[in-house]
Amino acid sequence: MKENEIIYPDYEHSILNIINTILKYYKVDTKYKILPNLEEKLSKGYKNVVLIILDGMGEHILKKISPNQFFERNKIDVVTSVCPSTTTAALTTYYSGKPPIETGWIAMSQYFKEYGRAVEMLRKIDSYTGEKINTSRMDVFDLVKYVPIYEQIENAQPRVKAYEINPGHCEARSKRNIKADNIDLLCDSIKSICNNNEKNFILGYDVNPDGLLHKYGCESEEVKEFITQAEKKIEKMCEELKNTDTLVIISADHGHKDIEKVYNILDLKEIQDCIIMPASFESRAVTFWVKDDKKEKFEKYFEDNMNDEFILFSKEEFLKRNLLGYGNKHPKVDDFIGDYIAIAIGDAIIKLETNMCKEKANKKSTHCGFTPNEMEVPLIVVDCK
């Protein structure tokens, strides 16, 4: 794997900077870089600013499926995701305006010592058994709370109403939360809000194409159909928003990569011999807690067997390189990251399992790695003044 085929997060030109450019527009104090080309678009001043996040719609997926169409014609930039390039870290970056180093939201599964369990962050369930976490004594999610952008915007601009539109199963982070389980409902809700007499900020989120990509893969007809239809419906929405003084911004949280090779961690006897507890995070961004006397053996195993598939970082190197971003390190970050973290650069996954639960199904495509397919996302802007 050549260095130029690896895309590291650029926290001066990433999804973090998309949301911080919007926050700056609303006079929210922010210490992160803004994107000059997006700031220029916003400089006209708008009654409505709409940000639509299509989960998993990476730049390379979009370019292949729908070249020279509405999204491509209105694309003003390509930016990176965060690290890991996954929904948990990336959506929380959008929702908070902060990088993972500051929020502590890093990956789908994070080990909480307070529960003695790996917890699926977005659904608050045990990562292996699927059991709902019992919070009768303590809700550890209080330890990773942040101030949502909706509250930040309304505090800075009391005349602006901040709306969140997301699927029914998603947690509400705004007091103005609207549920929409498909693109049609998402677009209808946006149009309804934009036609009121208020100044509005709207963040709309759809779980696809990510869900379809996981199930069917990047080359599937199901994914192609969703993206082409979503593009047409958003184009039609933008046409119907003409003269409503609205700016529509469309992007993603991360991209996707098809998987060709699957390692089940239970079958990797050399790794099992080295670790002291189950690995955590995700299948293309894995963190390991390793016995002190086995670290050399662990490193050698990766060098000899997975050098083309993963980059192995020590915890110290990973944090020193600021791969989670810059800022004040959240106090839980040191708990969540083990002695090592392996980030994918090839087409393989390490499936994280234990013997206490049934085997998980393989995904056709996934994310979290440093490949361009996973790391690069489009920035699309449509002026509906």
C-alpha positions as semicolon CSV with decimal commas, in nm:
position;residue;x (nm);y (nm);z (nm)
1;M;0,000;0,000;0,000
2;K;0,155;0,330;-0,112
3;E;0,142;0,637;0,112
4;N;-0,053;0,833;-0,149
5;E;-0,333;0,577;-0,130
6;I;-0,383;0,652;0,239
7;I;-0,599;0,948;0,337
8;Y;-0,554;1,078;0,688
9;P;-0,811;1,314;0,841
10;D;-0,741;1,680;0,769
11;Y;-0,897;1,873;1,055
12;E;-0,854;2,197;0,863
13;H;-1,043;2,061;0,562
14;S;-1,297;1,810;0,689
15;I;-1,655;1,763;0,799
16;L;-1,551;1,934;1,125
17;N;-1,487;2,246;0,920
18;I;-1,820;2,222;0,739
19;I;-2,013;2,244;1,064
20;N;-1,785;2,507;1,212
21;T;-1,829;2,729;0,907
22;I;-2,204;2,708;0,968
23;L;-2,157;2,779;1,340
24;K;-1,945;3,085;1,259
25;Y;-2,221;3,207;1,026
26;Y;-2,455;3,202;1,327
27;K;-2,199;3,389;1,543
28;V;-2,117;3,087;1,759
29;D;-1,770;3,113;1,910
30;T;-1,553;2,844;1,754
31;K;-1,180;2,773;1,758
32;Y;-1,174;2,550;1,450
33;K;-1,090;2,644;1,093
34;I;-1,367;2,738;0,854
35;L;-1,396;2,655;0,482
36;P;-1,353;2,975;0,278
37;N;-1,556;2,846;-0,018
38;L;-1,851;2,758;0,205
39;E;-1,818;3,083;0,398
40;E;-1,837;3,271;0,068
41;K;-2,161;3,092;-0,020
42;L;-2,307;3,179;0,320
43;S;-2,194;3,541;0,297
44;K;-2,506;3,634;0,096
45;G;-2,712;3,582;0,411
46;Y;-3,009;3,342;0,421
47;K;-3,335;3,304;0,608
48;N;-3,288;2,927;0,601
49;V;-2,971;2,719;0,611
50;V;-3,023;2,345;0,553
51;L;-2,758;2,077;0,607
52;I;-2,845;1,730;0,474
53;I;-2,626;1,435;0,577
54;L;-2,663;1,118;0,368
55;D;-2,491;0,850;0,573
56;G;-2,212;0,675;0,384
57;M;-2,238;0,874;0,059
58;G;-1,866;0,908;0,000
59;E;-1,715;1,105;-0,285
60;H;-1,601;0,797;-0,480
61;I;-1,937;0,619;-0,451
62;L;-2,122;0,927;-0,570
63;K;-1,880;0,996;-0,854
64;K;-1,915;0,643;-0,988
65;I;-2,292;0,616;-0,955
66;S;-2,398;0,963;-1,059
67;P;-2,137;1,155;-1,260
68;N;-2,227;1,497;-1,400
69;Q;-2,569;1,504;-1,235
70;F;-2,723;1,748;-0,984
71;F;-2,493;1,671;-0,692
72;E;-2,178;1,680;-0,905
73;R;-2,280;2,005;-1,076
74;N;-2,326;2,175;-0,739
75;K;-2,023;2,027;-0,566
76;I;-1,783;2,292;-0,440
77;D;-1,532;2,079;-0,255
78;V;-1,421;1,736;-0,133
79;V;-1,328;1,710;0,236
80;T;-1,219;1,432;0,468
81;S;-1,413;1,255;0,734
82;V;-1,273;1,229;1,085
83;C;-1,090;0,933;1,238
84;P;-1,220;0,673;1,261
85;S;-1,431;0,732;0,950
86;T;-1,748;0,604;1,111
87;T;-2,096;0,727;1,196
88;T;-2,042;0,745;1,572
89;A;-1,742;0,975;1,547
90;A;-1,852;1,167;1,238
91;L;-2,215;1,237;1,327
92;T;-2,112;1,346;1,675
93;T;-1,869;1,586;1,508
94;Y;-2,162;1,734;1,316
95;Y;-2,386;1,736;1,623
96;S;-2,129;1,895;1,855
97;G;-1,902;2,099;1,629
98;K;-1,606;1,924;1,792
99;P;-1,364;1,646;1,685
100;P;-1,359;1,302;1,851
101;I;-1,067;1,392;2,078
102;E;-1,292;1,645;2,253
103;T;-1,622;1,453;2,258
104;G;-1,496;1,104;2,346
105;W;-1,729;0,962;2,077
106;I;-1,484;0,752;1,876
107;A;-1,641;0,433;1,745
108;M;-1,950;0,214;1,748
109;S;-1,831;0,002;2,042
110;Q;-1,646;0,155;2,337
111;Y;-1,552;-0,015;2,662
112;F;-1,690;0,154;2,975
113;K;-1,514;0,044;3,292
114;E;-1,814;0,180;3,486
115;Y;-2,032;-0,096;3,338
116;G;-1,760;-0,355;3,273
117;R;-1,901;-0,379;2,921
118;A;-1,837;-0,275;2,565
119;V;-2,127;-0,046;2,478
120;E;-2,270;0,033;2,136
121;M;-2,263;0,410;2,156
122;L;-2,556;0,517;1,940
123;R;-2,799;0,252;2,064
124;K;-2,674;0,222;2,424
125;I;-2,674;-0,158;2,423
126;D;-2,415;-0,422;2,505
127;S;-2,200;-0,458;2,193
128;Y;-2,194;-0,837;2,208
129;T;-2,524;-0,949;2,363
130;G;-2,746;-0,667;2,242
131;E;-2,885;-0,620;2,593
132;K;-3,010;-0,275;2,688
133;I;-2,769;-0,117;2,933
134;N;-2,914;-0,084;3,284
135;T;-2,860;0,275;3,399
136;S;-3,039;0,245;3,734
137;R;-2,723;0,331;3,930
138;M;-2,541;0,548;3,678
139;D;-2,587;0,659;3,320
140;V;-2,229;0,672;3,193
141;F;-2,343;0,868;2,890
142;D;-2,351;1,165;3,125
143;L;-1,972;1,137;3,107
144;V;-1,968;1,194;2,730
145;K;-2,231;1,465;2,704
146;Y;-2,178;1,767;2,483
147;V;-2,372;2,082;2,394
148;P;-2,555;2,014;2,064
149;I;-2,513;2,262;1,780
150;Y;-2,887;2,339;1,792
151;E;-2,851;2,480;2,141
152;Q;-2,528;2,661;2,048
153;I;-2,699;2,831;1,753
154;E;-3,012;2,934;1,942
155;N;-2,803;3,070;2,231
156;A;-2,595;3,280;1,991
157;Q;-2,891;3,380;1,771
158;P;-3,217;3,372;1,973
159;R;-3,423;3,467;1,665
160;V;-3,307;3,153;1,480
161;K;-3,499;2,828;1,526
162;A;-3,278;2,518;1,503
163;Y;-3,446;2,200;1,376
164;E;-3,331;1,840;1,361
165;I;-3,490;1,592;1,118
166;N;-3,391;1,227;1,158
167;P;-3,532;0,871;1,151
168;G;-3,765;0,757;1,426
169;H;-3,507;0,533;1,597
170;C;-3,253;0,814;1,636
171;E;-3,206;1,007;1,957
172;A;-3,339;1,363;1,956
173;R;-3,071;1,624;2,021
174;S;-3,281;1,931;1,944
175;K;-3,597;2,046;2,117
176;R;-3,730;2,093;1,764
177;N;-3,702;1,734;1,646
178;I;-3,900;1,595;1,353
179;K;-3,902;1,227;1,262
180;A;-3,861;1,127;0,898
181;D;-3,788;0,767;0,799
182;N;-3,726;0,826;0,429
183;I;-3,606;1,088;0,181
184;D;-3,961;1,191;0,085
185;L;-4,051;1,277;0,444
186;L;-3,716;1,445;0,495
187;C;-3,767;1,670;0,193
188;D;-4,130;1,746;0,284
189;S;-4,028;1,845;0,637
190;I;-3,753;2,073;0,507
191;K;-3,991;2,247;0,267
192;S;-4,250;2,298;0,540
193;I;-4,000;2,460;0,776
194;C;-3,839;2,676;0,509
195;N;-4,177;2,821;0,414
196;N;-4,255;2,950;0,763
197;N;-4,188;3,310;0,865
198;E;-3,893;3,230;1,090
199;K;-3,518;3,221;1,044
200;N;-3,425;2,854;1,051
201;F;-3,130;2,621;1,069
202;I;-3,215;2,261;0,975
203;L;-2,999;1,949;0,995
204;G;-3,157;1,656;0,813
205;Y;-3,011;1,307;0,838
206;D;-3,085;0,985;0,648
207;V;-2,938;0,646;0,745
208;N;-2,895;0,550;0,380
209;P;-2,707;0,474;0,163
210;D;-2,503;0,342;0,459
211;G;-2,755;0,072;0,555
212;L;-2,781;-0,046;0,194
213;L;-2,405;-0,035;0,147
214;H;-2,347;-0,259;0,447
215;K;-2,601;-0,509;0,320
216;Y;-2,547;-0,507;-0,057
217;G;-2,208;-0,345;-0,127
218;C;-2,082;-0,043;-0,319
219;E;-2,153;-0,185;-0,665
220;S;-2,509;-0,295;-0,592
221;E;-2,820;-0,189;-0,778
222;E;-2,987;-0,116;-0,444
223;V;-2,728;0,149;-0,360
224;K;-2,734;0,294;-0,710
225;E;-3,114;0,319;-0,699
226;F;-3,114;0,494;-0,362
227;I;-2,852;0,752;-0,454
228;T;-3,004;0,836;-0,794
229;Q;-3,353;0,867;-0,644
230;A;-3,235;1,067;-0,343
231;E;-3,051;1,301;-0,578
232;K;-3,362;1,355;-0,791
233;K;-3,582;1,415;-0,487
234;I;-3,341;1,664;-0,333
235;E;-3,305;1,841;-0,669
236;K;-3,686;1,868;-0,690
237;M;-3,698;1,997;-0,332
238;C;-3,440;2,263;-0,415
239;E;-3,643;2,373;-0,718
240;E;-3,950;2,406;-0,497
241;L;-3,750;2,609;-0,245
242;K;-3,661;2,876;-0,501
243;N;-3,736;3,225;-0,368
244;T;-3,749;3,103;-0,007
245;D;-3,406;3,253;0,070
246;T;-3,256;2,911;0,148
247;L;-2,909;2,764;0,118
248;V;-2,900;2,382;0,100
249;I;-2,575;2,207;0,193
250;I;-2,541;1,834;0,126
251;S;-2,263;1,607;0,248
252;A;-2,194;1,278;0,428
253;D;-2,027;1,148;0,740
254;H;-1,793;0,902;0,568
255;G;-1,765;0,681;0,261
256;H;-1,753;0,301;0,219
257;K;-1,528;0,022;0,096
258;D;-1,623;-0,327;-0,020
259;I;-1,475;-0,604;0,193
260;E;-1,284;-0,893;0,038
261;K;-1,121;-1,056;0,341
262;V;-1,263;-1,137;0,685
263;Y;-1,055;-1,228;0,990
264;N;-1,255;-1,347;1,289
265;I;-1,069;-1,237;1,600
266;L;-1,159;-1,565;1,773
267;D;-0,961;-1,751;1,505
268;L;-0,651;-1,532;1,541
269;K;-0,482;-1,747;1,806
270;E;-0,165;-1,536;1,816
271;I;-0,365;-1,224;1,892
272;Q;-0,583;-1,405;2,144
273;D;-0,266;-1,508;2,325
274;C;-0,154;-1,146;2,350
275;I;-0,467;-0,959;2,458
276;I;-0,607;-0,934;2,809
277;M;-0,967;-0,844;2,720
278;P;-1,189;-0,829;2,410
279;A;-1,083;-0,582;2,142
280;S;-1,306;-0,280;2,092
281;F;-1,418;-0,009;1,844
282;E;-1,497;-0,147;1,495
283;S;-1,386;-0,402;1,240
284;R;-1,165;-0,159;1,042
285;A;-1,049;0,044;1,342
286;V;-0,967;-0,195;1,624
287;T;-0,819;-0,116;1,963
288;F;-0,639;-0,382;2,169
289;W;-0,535;-0,414;2,532
290;V;-0,215;-0,621;2,526
291;K;-0,018;-0,802;2,797
292;D;0,305;-0,622;2,883
293;D;0,521;-0,924;2,806
294;K;0,344;-0,989;2,474
295;K;0,372;-0,647;2,308
296;E;0,671;-0,739;2,097
297;K;0,500;-1,058;1,979
298;F;0,180;-0,864;1,905
299;E;0,362;-0,604;1,696
300;K;0,552;-0,871;1,505
301;Y;0,231;-1,057;1,424
302;F;0,082;-0,748;1,263
303;E;0,404;-0,669;1,078
304;D;0,435;-1,023;0,941
305;N;0,069;-1,093;0,865
306;M;-0,134;-0,772;0,828
307;N;0,111;-0,509;0,710
308;D;-0,080;-0,462;0,382
309;E;-0,419;-0,454;0,553
310;F;-0,376;-0,239;0,864
311;I;-0,156;0,034;1,006
312;L;-0,077;-0,048;1,368
313;F;-0,028;0,247;1,602
314;S;0,069;0,242;1,965
315;K;-0,169;0,445;2,178
316;E;0,102;0,707;2,231
317;E;0,173;0,743;1,859
318;F;-0,196;0,751;1,770
319;L;-0,263;1,037;2,010
320;K;0,062;1,220;1,926
321;R;-0,036;1,229;1,559
322;N;-0,366;1,395;1,652
323;L;-0,564;1,146;1,446
324;L;-0,871;1,215;1,662
325;G;-0,828;1,588;1,605
326;Y;-0,699;1,880;1,805
327;G;-0,828;2,034;2,126
328;N;-0,883;1,944;2,489
329;K;-0,866;1,567;2,522
330;H;-1,184;1,424;2,672
331;P;-1,102;1,249;3,002
332;K;-1,259;0,922;2,882
333;V;-1,038;0,898;2,571
334;D;-0,758;0,731;2,767
335;D;-1,008;0,473;2,894
336;F;-1,151;0,397;2,553
337;I;-0,822;0,350;2,366
338;G;-0,618;0,039;2,445
339;D;-0,244;-0,013;2,406
340;Y;-0,272;-0,029;2,027
341;I;-0,511;0,071;1,753
342;A;-0,512;-0,084;1,403
343;I;-0,665;0,119;1,118
344;A;-0,748;-0,052;0,788
345;I;-0,576;0,047;0,465
346;G;-0,670;-0,259;0,257
347;D;-0,994;-0,448;0,197
348;A;-1,004;-0,661;0,513
349;I;-1,189;-0,652;0,842
350;I;-1,124;-0,804;1,183
351;K;-1,463;-0,925;1,302
352;L;-1,498;-0,854;1,673
353;E;-1,675;-1,131;1,860
354;T;-1,673;-1,328;2,182
355;N;-1,790;-1,682;2,254
356;M;-2,085;-1,556;2,457
357;C;-2,290;-1,458;2,153
358;K;-2,377;-1,603;1,814
359;E;-2,164;-1,522;1,514
360;K;-2,236;-1,190;1,344
361;A;-2,319;-1,173;0,977
362;N;-2,051;-1,037;0,745
363;K;-2,108;-0,698;0,584
364;K;-2,053;-0,656;0,211
365;S;-1,909;-0,309;0,264
366;T;-1,807;-0,099;0,560
367;H;-1,588;0,192;0,675
368;C;-1,351;0,324;0,948
369;G;-1,033;0,288;0,740
370;F;-0,791;0,533;0,579
371;T;-0,872;0,453;0,214
372;P;-0,996;0,736;-0,010
373;N;-1,327;0,551;-0,053
374;E;-1,391;0,578;0,321
375;M;-1,229;0,911;0,402
376;E;-1,339;1,149;0,126
377;V;-1,687;1,303;0,113
378;P;-1,840;1,564;-0,117
379;L;-1,950;1,913;-0,018
380;I;-2,250;2,016;-0,228
381;V;-2,414;2,358;-0,204
382;V;-2,735;2,477;-0,370
383;D;-2,850;2,838;-0,359
384;C;-3,231;2,868;-0,342
385;K;-3,255;3,246;-0,290
